[in-house]
Amino acid sequence: MSFTQDEMRLIRKAMDLFGEIYFKAVGNSMFPAIRENQLVKVKKIDLAKIKVGDVLVFEVFGSIIAHRVVSTQHKNFGPIFITKEDNSQEYLSSKYLIAKPEDVLGIIP
């Protein structure tokens, strides 16, 4: 899903106010855990509590992505999360994405 900068500000404000938001899933990248058109709840989480196996929701160039955390690393500027879609069988797939702290919206519990 792609959003304008104003829409992203509104989404982030809603997360700050309510601690959770709902989205309709688009695509099959997280199948079978999340199905296309499924309503998913995104819950705000302390970055220190994100762990391998969590489904992380984050912003990438105005799009909101849900991928599973496969690794976490700690850098000078804070944690980074290596993520991958569930619906990819390739080990070295280009479907890996890195989420920085400022990109994270929350997790799908």
Residue pairs with C-beta under 8 A, 6 or more apart in sequence:
1 23
1 26
1 63
1 64
2 62
2 63
3 11
3 62
3 63
3 64
4 62
5 62
8 59
8 62
11 21
11 64
11 105
12 105
14 21
15 21
15 42
15 44
15 105
15 106
16 44
19 43
19 44
20 41
20 42
20 43
20 44
20 106
21 41
21 42
21 105
21 106
22 39
22 40
22 41
22 42
23 39
23 40
23 42
23 57
23 64
24 37
24 38
24 39
24 40
25 34
25 35
25 36
25 37
25 38
25 39
25 40
25 66
26 36
26 37
27 36
28 35
28 36
28 87
29 66
29 67
29 85
29 86
29 87
29 88
29 95
30 55
30 66
30 67
30 68
30 85
30 86
30 87
31 86
31 87
32 86
32 87
33 55
33 68
33 86
34 40
34 55
34 66
34 86
34 108
40 66
40 108
41 108
41 109
42 57
42 105
42 106
42 107
42 108
43 106
43 107
43 108
43 109
44 105
44 106
45 54
45 106
45 107
47 78
47 79
47 101
47 104
48 79
50 56
50 69
50 72
50 79
50 81
50 104
50 107
51 69
51 72
52 69
52 70
52 71
52 72
53 68
53 69
54 68
54 69
54 107
55 66
55 67
55 68
55 69
55 107
55 108
56 66
56 67
56 68
56 69
56 81
56 83
56 99
56 104
56 106
56 107
57 64
57 65
57 66
57 104
57 105
57 106
57 107
57 108
58 64
58 65
58 67
58 81
58 83
58 97
58 99
58 103
58 104
58 105
59 65
59 103
59 105
60 97
60 99
60 103
64 105
65 83
65 97
66 108
67 83
67 84
67 85
67 95
67 97
67 99
68 83
68 84
68 85
68 86
69 81
69 82
69 83
70 82
70 83
70 84
70 96
71 81
71 82
72 79
72 80
72 81
72 82
73 79
73 80
73 82
74 80
77 100
77 101
78 100
78 101
79 101
80 98
80 99
80 100
80 101
81 98
81 99
81 104
82 96
82 97
82 98
83 96
83 97
83 98
83 99
84 93
84 95
84 96
84 97
85 93
85 95
88 95
